[in-house]
Amino acid sequence: MNLPTAHTALICVALPGLAISTEQGQLTGHGLEGFYRSGRRMLSRCRLRVAGREPLAVQARMIAADQARFVATLSLTADGGPDPDVLVERTRYADGTERITLRSAAHRPLRLPVEVALGTDLAELGAVAAGRSGPDLPASVYDSGMRWSSAAGHSVVTADPPPSDALASAGLLRWEFELPPGGTRSVELRVGPAGAGPIRAVARGATSPLAPARATGDDSRVETLLRTSIEDLRALLLRDPVQPSDTHLAAGAPWRCGMAPAEALAAARMTLPLGTRLAAGTLRTLARTQLVGAGPRSGLIPGPRRQAGAQLPPSCTGQEATLLFPVVLAEARRWGLSEPETEELLPAAERCLQWLRTAAGDDMYLSDPNPGGPWRCETQAHAHRAALLGADLLDAYGRGGGAELRGWAGEMRTAFQEDFWIEDRGGGRPAAARLPGKRLVPHLGAGSVHLLDTGLLGAGAPAPGLLDKVQTEQLARLLGGPAMDSGWGLRSLGAKEIGYNPFGHRSGAVRVHETALAVAGLAAAGYEKEASSLLLGVLSAAEAFGHRLPEMYAGERRAEGGAPAPHPTACRPAATAAAAGVLLLTTLAGIRPDAPARTVTLRPVRGAPLGEIELTGLRVAGAAFSVRVSRLGLAVVEEAADGLQLGA
């Protein structure tokens, strides 16, 4: 299916509400335009005319994750000079509200007829994306607005003040306003299903599971990036319908406004510096979906297939989620997840680990998606990390199986360094995958960054990775080289590889999540030059995107005075991209907590690529945590939980 382009749209998000607009501000019914609730388009047309004319659009911008502001002007006389007589401001909200304000700039009183033409098809977002939305439904006058009905449901628009006239056949609401010089008049429209109240966003007030952290420093971009990232994360929050107190992140807007297990876990993991509540809610939600009972799939967390590019078949995100589950639980415990919450989730983590041992069987490696291969590089990295952090978790609670998992991981580590490494004149590289017959897929891609994402153990120590020291150094050199580092972030496939396409979502585009993992992994391994280059690149890209990072953008080489090209179908906002903003900035401080031991270790990036930076309002061990990194790369804790000690 060819999706409509979304890269130029202004997308207001406060799930389950969306408002999608073009820069013109008018909702015309074309493409994705409209107000949506729970994946259904409640209103597709909202065209404003003042004194018989459409105002001239002059500005459109996002003012918050759930709000967009549109400014237009109107000249009423032919000989009035270049200055407009009326300013029109429209503020559109994801919850289905639109406020239209007219402000007179004329020197005489104005009598202004105002019309709003409304319509909807009540189509599902998937049908809209596929071009199967259907015609507008007939409207009926209802209360102070309009109503539309179909077998799929009902939609109502109400207006305040009520219109002076309503014409159902055209879906038209009319007012007559008198404006003195400098005077204003406003109309507020509310859109939603019949009988439904306003949207109650998960993140409002004290209900948000994400701490309102702040970043300040020499580079002013850090403040905006962190604020926007947290706003986008809050906008994507959903409640589990089975247990509404548990929240998780939708994958992204506009296409993926529901749960994607692997991405929800990955985003929750990257946001652990903002507290453990999101991770806990995500883990509990997914534990309720876990397969139980007999059979080889027992313990698996179901998930859809994901395209992997031209070189490999689609991968199973359910496997990735299953391997992430014990990792997120183990690391959430290090950040401060309470013992009762951890113990509650431990049986589900044990089932994930048992699935891993069953799926691997007598083999050294874990195949994906079929038992006969391929054996992907990143799948082995996920499995190895799950085994080590899972063993650590089992030991902490006196459960058996930890020694077996460590032994299997150790054997995998020894074999992997030979079986998955391709020697060449450039120093070698990790294979993307092994195929039946021990054939290797040699292309260099961003999947290799998972080899650096080894996970966090106790006392601030990173878990061992699958590569030895020499191989890790070579991988760092490759990731920091011009074939992978585009200048805007890490390409998903190297520019010299067969099949490279700068817009290919798995074959050359920059994926923000993988770039952030590369920055964190390279910094933790001591390769600060390569980490800093990728960090600065994605920070420049964020600036070009108004600090609302999309999930991906083109991997074209950065040129002086240029800007990253948007991917036309990327989600923006996206959970992993917004969470990556948190990981990128907290990596600079190198925060490695061990809440059960009441310690926190700091391993800041010594080169201080952004100068001085201070992070306040983070959460470690259940309390506020603030840290400052100086221009010399020295970290100082400014605020912490009582009794929390600085580790060596």
Protein Blocks (a to p, Z undefined) as FASTA:
>chain_A
ZZddfklpccddddfbdcdddfkopaghiajbccdeehiafbfbdcddeehiacddfbdc
dfbfkbccddddddfbfklojbdfbdcdddddfkopacdddddfbfbdcdddddddddde
hiafklmmnopnopadddddehjbccdddfkbccddddddddfbdcfknopacdddddde
hiacddddddddehiacdddfkgcjllcbdcdddddjblmlmmmmmmmmmmmmmmpccdf
klmmbccddfbdfklmcccfklmmmmmmmmmmnojklmmmmmmmmmmmpcgdedjkgoia
cdddddebjkbccddfklmmmmmmmmmmmmmmmnopafklmmmmmmmmmmmmmmmmmmnm
mafbdcdfbfnbpadfklmmmmmmmmmmmmmmmmmnopahklmmmmmmmmmmmmmmmmmp
ccdfknpaadfbdcehhiacfbdcfklmmmmmnopaehhiacddfbdfklmmmmmmmmmp
mklmnolaccfbdfkbghiafklmklopacfklmmmmmmmmmmnopamlmmmmmmmmmmm
mmmnoopacfbdcfbdcdehiacdddfkbccddfklmmmmmmmmmmmnopacdfknopac
ddddfklmnopaddehiaeehiacdddddfkopacdfbdcehiacdZZ
